[in-house]
Amino acid sequence: MHEIEFSILNLRRSEGLERIIPAILAILALNLFSLNFGYMSPYFGHYIGLLSLLSILVFYLSSSMRMIWGKTAALGVFLIFIAFALVLLFSRIEVWLSSVSLFICGLDLILRSKGIIVKELPAIALGSLIYTTLYIYIYYNSFLWSCVQIISISFSRFIGLVGGVPLALGPSVGGLFVLLSFISFSASFLIFSEKKNADVKTFLSLAGSLIISLALYTFLFTTPWMGGESAVHAPYIVFLFFSLIFSFFISKFHLVPVDQGDPLPGPQAWQLIFIIFFSFLLMTTFSYSSHGNSGKVVFFEKDCEMNFDIPQFPKDNEYLRPDRGFSIGAFELYLKTIGYDVIKFNETNIMTLKEVLKDADALVLLNLNKPMNSTDLQSIWDFIERGGSLLVFGEHTSMFVDDNDFQLGKDYLNDILAPTGIRVNSDTAEYPSGCWKYAVSSMPHACTCDIGFEITTSSVGASLGISGDAKPVLLGRYGFSDNPNQSEPGHLGDREYEKGEKLGDILLGASEEYGRGKILVIGDTSYILNPEVTTKYKLLANLIAWLLSEKSEPLALLSSLSFLLPLILVLYILGFNRPKGIATSSIAYASLVIAVSLMVSGSINDSLMDNSYGIEMMDIGWIDHTHLNRFDLGGYTAGSIDGLTTNLIRNGYMPLLFNDEKDFSSIIKGKSFFIIGPSKRYTWDEVRMLKDFVGGGGLLVISAGYDSKEPLDILLSEFGMNILRIPLGSPPWIVETHGQASGVISQENLDKYRHKPKFLDAYPLEASGNYASITSLTHDGIIYNLVISKSFGRGEVILIGDSRFLLNENLEYLTIGPGETKTDYQLQWLGNIELLREIISQFKGGKK
């Protein structure tokens, strides 16, 4: 045996603090990992949750702590290592949660190796495990999820009735999930107590006080102080309330020592491990499989208010007008690009809808401006019932419904959804904090298994209502339902939260099976608007892949039954007559098995819903976003790339945001790759892949000033290019650029420069070997190259000495913001649009 010396800050603590602080920190980590603290970045919550676990470690490991290095200590260190690996390497909330109980068990084993028995740690570990299990149950079972929603709304309505103010709070804003975490820990402390009358009374008093505290917190929503903006940032308040109450009662439990248990599970334990593993594996594995991108997708363009065009250059002698972006043609283009057969059904089609759907796989339908006739309705229902699929996109406040029909509560899309349990509400699913960025979460579903947290849009739509077998897909956890106003254009309300409007956990997407087919409804059309497809394409590909997937009935049945097995185990393990039957090792095994089952199910789900593009090279224009590139994804702003995506479509490319940092080699599936102002260095491996990409016929366009040179050093060196440290400003130095809200350019300057390139933050370029200067500037007799090109293999490298050249402010805006007035030259600079067109048209097709 070897002794290991720890030198960590020695904390002086009382017996009460030893019980309270670690428990509160563990509950804090669980709520941060669960995103229960309101509108905040999930990555920030993830980071602070990790710090909470580290704080527990620091709290217990005192200076000059001697640990006997044996099986117990080794197992403890192993569990802590696994816990941190789960938190750092995965981006699934369920996996993060499973790490907490693993971490606590590992810490308990390390302390036991020194002969220290901390009675609170097994209770903390079990409380974490209970909460994790409940979280998985609620989010993977739509019935339980709906029950939690009903409980929260009913509770808040009751409190609102008492306060004389109407309330309708979802569980995220209303604090019900935070309450669940404290109740889980309260139950675990009772389980590991002596279970005397005093312990039972303590538990009941604690649970009752927590519920009363939740009622007081809910009552705050009846006050003017708690508006929509305040409410989505307020859940931490209820956590503080609960923490004070929990701290008061927790020391009153008479805990009993818990056995360490066997380091390795025995035969009976292996049986339980087997049941737990397969229960959670089946519970979290989706029973659908999709391989490849093939199938016929019909777009219902008849009686639709949307535009289905894609941006195009005008014909000769016609004027290029700024693009509004209010079209979904890019969605059709994207599906064609990745291999789907797209059929348009509109007024020019001589076939009936029934005939068009005869050999189709999916129908896409949105924003009808008149009711659908009964014949087409029946054709759609028959199509779905025999195995077809329907994808529906709605819009806020039934804005395209006739005023008379709107008064009657009609939405034409709901006529189509009549046989299902999904309805499009006549409201606005609104964000109270300026954008959806941290307000939207994806529910566990085959459509959302690999999209992470980046699922927001820059606009608003309608919320959905579900009943029966319908399942949630997208959830606005920290949004609200804004009531419509028929007197306003589009029936749009005031877009401000008012008491009585549902606040929190509004449904933005839902699915249901009907007959042998599937139905998927998204309440917001902006997901498929031309500028949004570039960033939302993974989600859109998942939607179509699921609609065209095959369902495994045996797996679906096993998945349904799997929810019952853990309940049986809970009754067995948590029996009041078996308090000593729960050992630390048992909790550790259960936590580890759940974590492993989640990882395995995640891999299975990714493989079953495989919608990868294969190896065929397509007309994709990648826009790199893996190197902290300096552009805005919010859209419609000076620093965003809507103008670039619009121009790529005009030039025959399907622009897609490249986010696959783990598989950089997938760039070969496109034909062009755009790098804009990187802040993170390109590695040797990435440079090698980019060289292979260009050598194989790809077009690499780099837009970077000297401030982005260092991250590009290796790449530029390999291509024999360089950016000089000579700031040239914004040639041709036109003060009144279209990036400004005011200012009028002289007609003389406009005529002189309108069709010439314009820069915002230019730096000169140089290159070795054979290269061509595309744009240059002569000053004091010195020629400065601003855009150069260089052939490499079968491809071409274009270097633009300006990190802002391809941004909206220098290329093209799609729309005008509220209160802004811009002339055409401020919305788009033709010289840059024409230069980009020249570059792409000259080299497009080089990759065969």
Residue pairs with C-beta under 8 A, 6 or more apart in sequence:
1 68
1 69
1 70
2 69
3 66
3 67
3 68
3 69
4 66
4 67
4 69
4 73
5 64
5 65
5 66
6 61
6 62
6 63
6 64
6 65
6 67
7 63
7 64
8 58
8 61
8 62
8 63
8 65
9 58
9 63
10 62
10 63
11 58
11 59
11 62
13 21
13 59
15 251
16 251
18 118
18 120
19 120
19 250
19 251
20 246
20 247
20 250
20 251
21 59
22 56
22 59
22 60
22 104
22 120
22 121
22 124
23 120
23 123
23 124
23 127
23 185
23 246
23 250
24 243
24 246
24 247
25 52
25 53
25 55
25 56
25 59
26 52
26 53
26 56
26 100
26 104
26 124
26 127
26 128
26 185
27 127
27 181
27 182
27 185
27 239
27 243
27 246
28 49
28 52
28 239
29 49
29 50
29 52
29 53
29 100
30 49
30 97
30 100
30 128
30 131
30 132
30 181
31 37
31 177
31 178
31 181
31 239
32 45
32 46
32 48
32 49
32 52
33 45
33 46
33 49
33 87
33 93
33 96
33 97
33 100
34 93
34 97
34 135
34 177
34 181
35 42
35 45
35 93
35 441
35 477
36 172
36 177
36 178
36 181
36 235
36 239
37 45
37 235
37 236
37 239
38 172
38 173
38 232
38 233
38 234
38 235
38 236
38 478
39 232
39 233
39 432
39 433
39 438
39 439
39 478
40 233
40 438
41 438
42 438
42 453
43 453
46 87
46 96
49 87
49 96
50 84
50 87
50 88
53 83
53 84
53 87
53 99
53 100
53 103
56 103
56 104
56 107
57 80
57 107
60 107
60 111
60 118
61 110
65 114
66 114
67 73
67 110
67 113
67 114
68 113
68 114
69 113
70 113
71 263
72 109
72 110
72 112
72 113
72 260
72 263
73 109
73 110
73 113
75 106
75 109
75 263
75 585
75 588
76 105
76 106
76 107
76 108
76 109
76 110
76 112
76 113
77 106
77 110
78 106
79 102
79 103
79 105
79 106
79 109
79 588
79 592
80 102
80 103
80 106
80 107
80 110
81 106
82 99
82 102
82 106
82 592
82 595
83 99
83 100
83 102
83 103
83 106
84 99
84 103
86 95
86 96
86 98
86 99
86 102
86 595
87 96
87 99
90 96
90 599
90 602
91 452
91 453
92 598
92 602
93 135
94 132
94 135
94 136
94 139
94 284
94 598
95 595
95 598
95 599
95 602
97 128
97 131
97 132
97 135
98 132
98 591
98 594
98 595
98 598
99 595
100 128
100 132
101 125
101 126
101 128
101 129
101 132
101 587
101 588
101 590
101 591
102 588
102 591
102 592
102 595
104 121
104 124
104 125
104 128
105 121
105 122
105 125
105 584
105 585
105 587
105 588
105 591
106 588
107 121
108 118
108 121
108 122
108 125
108 584
109 260
109 584
109 585
109 588
111 117
111 118
111 121
112 260
112 584
117 257
119 192
119 255
119 256
119 257
119 258
120 255
121 584
122 192
122 258
122 582
122 584
122 587
123 185
123 188
123 189
123 191
123 192
123 253
123 255
124 185
124 188
125 584
125 587
125 588
125 591
126 188
126 191
126 192
126 582
126 587
127 184
127 185
127 186
127 187
127 188
127 189
128 184
128 185
128 591
129 587
129 590
129 591
129 594
130 184
130 185
130 187
130 188
131 180
131 181
131 184
131 185
132 591
132 594
133 566
133 570
133 594
134 180
134 184
135 177
135 180
136 280
136 283
136 284
136 594
137 144
137 563
137 566
138 144
138 145
138 148
139 145
139 443
139 444
140 283
140 284
140 444
140 563
141 563
142 466
142 470
142 471
142 472
145 443
145 472
146 466
148 171
148 176
149 170
149 171
149 505
151 171
151 176
152 169
152 170
152 171
152 174
152 176
152 505
153 168
153 169
153 170
153 502
155 169
155 174
155 176
155 214
155 215
155 218
156 167
156 168
156 169
156 174
156 218
156 221
157 166
157 167
157 168
159 167
159 215
159 218
159 219
159 221
159 222
160 166
160 167
160 168
160 218
160 221
160 222
160 499
160 500
162 219
163 219
163 222
164 222
165 221
165 222
165 499
165 500
166 499
166 500
167 218
167 221
167 222
167 499
167 500
167 503
168 500
168 501
168 502
168 503
169 218
169 221
169 502
169 503
169 504
170 477
170 502
170 503
170 504
170 505
170 506
171 177
171 504
171 505
172 235
172 477
172 478
172 504
172 505
173 231
173 232
173 234
173 235
173 477
173 478
173 503
173 504
173 505
174 214
174 218
174 504
175 214
175 217
175 218
175 235
175 238
175 239
176 214
178 235
178 238
178 239
178 242
179 210
179 211
179 214
179 238
179 242
182 210
182 242
182 246
183 207
183 210
185 246
186 203
186 206
186 207
186 210
186 246
186 249
187 203
189 203
189 250
189 253
189 255
190 199
190 200
190 202
190 203
190 253
191 574
191 576
191 579
191 582
192 253
192 255
192 256
192 258
192 579
192 582
193 199
193 202
193 253
193 254
193 255
193 256
194 254
194 255
194 256
195 576
195 579
196 254
198 252
198 254
199 253
199 254
202 249
202 252
202 253
203 253
205 249
206 245
206 246
206 249
206 250
209 245
209 249
210 242
210 245
210 246
213 238
213 241
213 242
213 245
214 238
214 241
216 241
217 237
217 238
217 241
220 226
220 234
220 237
221 231
221 499
221 503
222 499
226 234
227 497
228 432
228 480
228 496
228 497
228 503
229 432
229 433
229 497
231 432
231 497
231 503
231 504
232 432
232 433
232 439
232 478
232 479
232 503
232 504
233 433
256 579
256 580
258 580
258 582
258 583
258 584
259 580
259 583
259 584
260 583
260 584
260 585
261 583
261 584
261 585
261 586
262 269
262 583
262 585
263 585
265 273
265 585
265 589
269 586
269 589
272 569
272 590
273 589
273 590
273 593
275 565
275 569
276 565
276 566
276 569
276 590
276 593
276 594
276 597
277 593
277 596
277 597
278 562
278 565
278 597
279 562
279 563
279 565
279 566
279 569
279 597
280 562
280 566
280 593
280 594
280 597
280 598
280 601
281 562
281 597
281 600
281 601
282 555
282 558
282 559
282 561
282 562
283 559
283 562
283 563
283 566
284 444
284 597
284 598
284 601
284 602
284 605
285 555
285 559
285 601
285 604
285 605
285 608
286 445
286 446
286 449
286 605
286 608
286 609
287 551
287 552
287 553
287 555
287 556
287 559
288 446
288 546
288 549
288 550
288 551
288 552
288 608
288 609
289 549
289 550
289 552
289 608
289 609
290 545
290 546
290 548
290 549
290 550
290 608
290 609
290 610
290 611
291 610
292 339
292 610
292 611
292 614
293 338
293 339
293 340
293 541
293 544
293 545
293 611
293 613
293 614
294 339
294 340
294 341
295 340
295 341
295 361
295 362
295 544
295 548
296 340
296 341
296 342
296 343
296 359
296 360
296 361
296 362
297 335
297 340
297 341
297 342
297 343
297 360
297 361
297 362
297 363
297 364
297 544
298 343
298 344
298 345
298 356
298 357
298 360
298 362
298 363
298 364
299 308
299 332
299 342
299 343
299 344
299 345
299 364
300 345
300 353
300 363
300 364
300 365
300 366
301 308
301 344
301 345
301 346
302 345
302 346
302 347
302 349
303 368
303 369
303 370
303 372
304 365
304 366
304 367
304 368
304 369
305 367
305 368
305 369
305 400
306 326
306 327
306 328
306 366
306 367
306 525
307 326
307 327
307 328
307 329
308 327
308 328
308 329
308 332
308 344
308 346
309 327
309 329
310 327
310 329
310 330
310 332
310 333
310 530
310 649
311 323
311 329
311 530
311 646
311 647
311 649
311 650
312 650
313 320
313 650
313 837
314 320
314 321
320 828
320 830
320 833
321 824
322 812
322 813
322 814
322 824
322 827
322 828
323 530
323 646
323 812
323 814
324 814
324 815
325 529
325 530
325 531
325 636
325 642
325 646
325 814
325 815
326 529
327 529
327 530
328 366
328 525
328 528
328 529
328 530
329 530
330 528
330 529
330 530
330 531
330 533
330 534
330 645
330 649
330 654
331 364
331 528
331 530
331 533
331 540
332 342
332 344
333 649
333 654
334 533
334 537
334 540
334 541
334 654
334 656
335 342
335 544
336 342
337 618
337 619
337 620
337 654
338 541
338 613
338 618
339 613
339 614
339 616
340 544
343 356
343 360
345 351
345 353
345 356
349 356
352 375
352 379
353 375
353 376
353 379
353 380
354 375
354 376
354 379
354 382
354 383
357 363
357 379
357 380
357 383
357 388
360 383
360 388
361 388
361 389
361 547
361 548
362 388
362 389
362 390
362 391
362 544
362 547
362 548
363 380
363 383
363 388
363 389
363 390
363 391
364 391
364 393
365 380
365 390
365 391
365 392
365 393
365 413
365 416
366 392
366 393
366 394
366 395
366 413
366 525
366 528
367 393
367 394
367 395
367 400
367 413
367 525
368 400
368 412
368 413
369 400
369 401
369 412
370 402
370 412
371 405
371 410
371 412
371 415
372 380
372 412
372 415
372 416
377 415
377 416
380 390
380 416
381 419
381 514
383 390
383 517
384 390
384 514
384 515
384 517
384 518
384 519
385 514
385 515
385 516
385 517
386 515
386 516
386 517
387 515
387 516
387 517
388 517
389 517
389 518
389 519
389 520
389 547
389 548
390 416
390 517
390 518
390 519
390 520
390 547
391 520
391 522
391 543
391 544
391 547
392 413
392 416
392 417
392 424
392 519
392 520
392 521
392 522
393 461
393 521
393 522
393 523
393 524
393 525
393 527
393 528
394 411
394 413
394 424
394 461
394 462
394 464
394 521
394 522
394 523
394 524
394 525
395 461
395 462
395 523
395 524
395 525
396 427
396 428
396 429
396 460
396 461
396 462
396 490
396 492
396 523
396 524
397 426
397 427
397 428
397 462
397 484
397 485
397 490
397 491
397 492
397 493
398 406
398 410
398 411
398 424
398 426
398 462
398 484
398 491
399 490
399 491
399 492
400 412
401 410
401 411
401 412
401 426
401 491
403 486
405 412
406 426
406 484
406 486
406 491
407 486
409 426
411 423
411 424
411 426
413 424
413 521
414 423
414 424
417 423
417 424
417 519
417 521
419 514
420 468
420 470
420 512
420 514
420 519
421 466
421 467
421 468
421 469
421 470
421 512
422 464
422 465
422 466
422 470
422 510
422 511
422 512
422 519
422 521
423 464
423 465
423 466
424 462
424 464
424 521
424 523
425 462
425 463
425 464
425 465
425 481
425 523
426 462
426 484
426 491
427 462
427 463
427 481
427 482
427 483
427 484
427 493
428 460
428 461
428 462
428 481
428 482
428 484
428 492
428 493
428 495
429 460
429 461
429 462
429 463
429 476
429 479
429 481
429 482
429 506
429 508
429 523
429 524
430 460
430 479
430 480
430 481
430 482
430 495
430 497
431 439
431 460
431 476
431 478
431 479
432 439
432 478
432 479
432 480
432 497
433 439
433 478
435 456
435 458
435 634
436 456
436 457
436 458
436 476
436 479
437 456
437 634
438 478
439 456
439 476
439 477
439 478
439 479
440 455
440 456
440 474
440 475
440 476
440 477
440 479
440 508
441 453
441 455
441 474
441 475
441 477
442 448
442 451
442 453
442 455
442 473
442 474
442 475
443 471
443 472
443 473
443 474
443 475
445 471
445 472
445 473
445 511
445 546
446 542
446 546
446 549
446 605
446 608
446 609
447 473
447 509
447 511
447 520
447 539
447 542
447 543
447 546
448 455
448 473
448 474
448 539
448 542
449 542
449 602
449 605
449 606
449 609
450 538
450 542
450 605
450 606
450 609
451 538
451 539
451 542
454 535
454 659
455 474
455 536
455 539
457 524
457 526
457 527
457 532
457 536
458 526
458 532
458 634
458 635
458 636
459 524
459 526
459 529
460 495
460 524
460 526
461 508
461 522
461 523
461 524
461 525
461 526
462 523
462 524
463 476
463 481
463 502
463 506
463 507
463 508
463 523
464 507
464 508
464 509
464 510
464 521
464 523
465 507
466 472
466 507
466 510
466 512
468 512
469 512
469 513
470 510
470 511
470 512
471 510
471 511
471 512
472 507
472 509
472 510
473 508
473 509
473 510
473 511
473 520
473 522
474 507
474 508
474 509
474 522
475 505
475 506
475 507
475 508
476 505
476 506
476 507
476 508
477 504
477 505
478 504
479 504
479 506
479 508
480 497
480 501
480 502
480 503
480 504
480 506
481 501
481 502
481 503
481 506
482 493
482 494
482 495
482 496
482 497
482 501
483 493
483 498
483 501
484 491
484 492
484 493
485 491
485 492
485 493
485 494
497 503
507 523
508 522
508 523
508 524
509 520
509 521
509 522
509 523
510 520
510 521
511 518
511 519
511 520
511 521
511 546
512 518
512 519
513 519
513 551
518 546
518 547
520 543
520 546
520 547
522 543
526 532
527 536
527 539
527 540
528 536
528 540
530 645
530 646
530 649
531 635
531 636
531 642
531 645
531 646
531 814
532 635
533 540
534 623
534 641
534 645
534 655
534 656
534 657
535 633
535 657
537 656
537 657
538 659
541 611
542 609
542 611
544 611
545 609
545 611
546 609
549 609
573 581
573 582
573 586
575 581
613 669
614 669
615 669
616 669
617 668
617 669
617 670
617 671
617 847
618 654
618 669
618 670
618 671
619 652
619 653
619 654
619 670
619 671
620 653
620 654
620 655
620 656
620 669
620 670
620 671
620 672
621 648
621 653
621 654
621 655
621 656
621 670
621 671
621 672
621 673
621 674
622 656
622 657
622 658
622 667
622 670
622 672
622 673
622 674
623 641
623 644
623 645
623 655
623 656
623 657
623 658
623 674
623 676
624 658
624 673
624 674
624 675
624 676
624 678
625 633
625 657
625 658
625 659
626 658
626 659
626 660
626 661
626 664
626 680
627 675
627 678
627 679
627 680
627 681
627 682
627 711
628 678
628 679
628 680
629 675
629 676
629 677
629 678
629 679
630 639
630 676
630 677
630 678
630 679
630 708
630 803
631 639
631 640
631 641
631 676
631 677
631 807
632 639
632 640
632 641
633 640
633 657
634 640
635 642
636 642
636 808
636 813
636 814
636 815
636 817
637 808
638 739
638 807
638 808
638 809
639 804
639 807
639 808
639 809
640 807
640 808
641 676
641 806
641 807
641 808
642 808
642 812
642 813
642 814
643 806
643 807
643 808
643 811
643 812
643 813
643 814
643 828
644 655
644 674
644 806
644 807
644 808
644 811
645 655
646 812
646 814
647 811
647 812
647 833
647 836
647 837
648 654
648 655
648 672
648 840
649 655
650 837
651 836
651 837
651 840
651 841
651 844
652 840
652 844
653 671
653 672
653 840
653 844
656 670
658 667
658 673
660 666
664 685
664 686
664 689
665 689
667 673
667 689
667 690
667 693
667 698
668 689
668 692
668 693
668 696
668 698
670 698
671 697
671 698
671 699
671 844
671 847
672 698
672 699
672 700
672 701
672 840
672 844
673 690
673 693
673 698
673 699
673 700
673 701
674 701
674 703
674 806
675 700
675 701
675 702
675 703
675 704
675 712
676 703
676 704
676 803
676 806
676 807
677 703
677 704
677 705
677 707
677 708
677 803
677 804
678 704
678 708
678 711
678 712
679 708
679 711
680 711
681 710
681 711
681 713
681 714
682 690
682 711
682 712
682 714
682 715
683 714
684 714
686 715
687 714
687 715
687 718
690 700
690 715
691 718
691 719
691 792
693 700
693 795
694 700
694 719
694 792
694 793
694 795
694 796
694 797
695 792
695 793
695 794
695 795
696 793
696 794
696 795
696 847
697 793
697 794
697 795
697 846
697 847
697 848
698 795
698 846
698 847
699 795
699 796
699 798
699 839
699 840
699 843
699 844
699 846
699 847
700 795
700 796
700 797
700 798
701 798
701 800
701 806
701 839
702 712
702 715
702 716
702 797
702 798
702 799
702 800
703 800
703 802
703 803
703 804
703 805
703 806
704 712
704 723
704 799
704 800
704 801
704 802
704 803
705 723
705 761
705 762
705 763
705 801
705 802
705 803
705 804
706 723
706 724
706 725
706 727
706 763
707 803
708 723
708 803
709 716
709 722
709 723
712 723
716 722
716 723
716 799
719 767
719 790
719 792
719 797
720 767
720 768
720 769
720 771
720 790
721 765
721 766
721 767
721 768
721 771
721 788
721 790
721 797
721 799
722 765
722 766
722 767
723 763
723 764
723 765
723 799
723 801
724 763
724 764
724 765
724 766
725 763
726 763
726 764
726 784
727 761
727 762
727 763
728 759
728 762
728 763
728 764
728 777
728 779
728 784
728 786
729 759
729 761
729 762
730 737
730 758
730 759
730 760
730 761
730 762
731 758
731 759
731 762
731 777
731 786
732 753
732 756
732 758
734 745
734 749
734 753
734 758
735 743
735 745
736 743
736 744
736 745
736 826
737 743
737 758
737 760
737 809
737 810
737 826
737 829
738 809
738 813
738 822
738 823
738 825
738 826
738 827
738 828
738 829
739 760
739 809
739 810
739 826
740 826
741 820
741 821
741 822
744 823
745 825
750 825
753 831
754 825
754 829
754 830
754 831
755 830
755 831
755 834
756 831
757 775
757 786
757 787
757 831
757 832
757 835
758 810
758 829
758 831
758 832
759 786
759 801
759 802
759 804
759 805
759 810
760 802
760 804
760 805
760 807
760 809
760 810
761 802
761 803
761 804
762 777
762 786
762 801
762 802
763 801
763 802
764 777
764 784
764 785
764 786
764 801
765 785
765 786
765 787
765 788
765 799
765 801
766 785
767 785
767 788
767 790
767 799
769 790
770 790
770 791
771 788
771 789
771 790
772 788
772 789
772 790
773 783
773 785
773 787
773 788
774 787
774 788
774 789
774 798
774 835
774 838
774 839
775 785
775 786
775 787
775 835
776 783
776 784
776 785
776 786
777 783
777 784
777 786
778 784
785 801
786 800
786 801
786 802
787 798
787 799
787 800
787 801
787 835
788 798
788 799
789 796
789 797
789 798
789 799
789 839
789 843
790 796
790 797
790 799
791 797
794 846
794 847
794 848
795 843
795 846
795 847
796 843
796 846
798 839
798 843
800 806
802 810
804 810
805 811
805 832
806 836
808 814
810 829
810 832
811 828
811 829
811 832
811 833
811 836
812 827
812 828
812 829
812 833
813 822
813 826
813 827
813 828
816 822
816 827
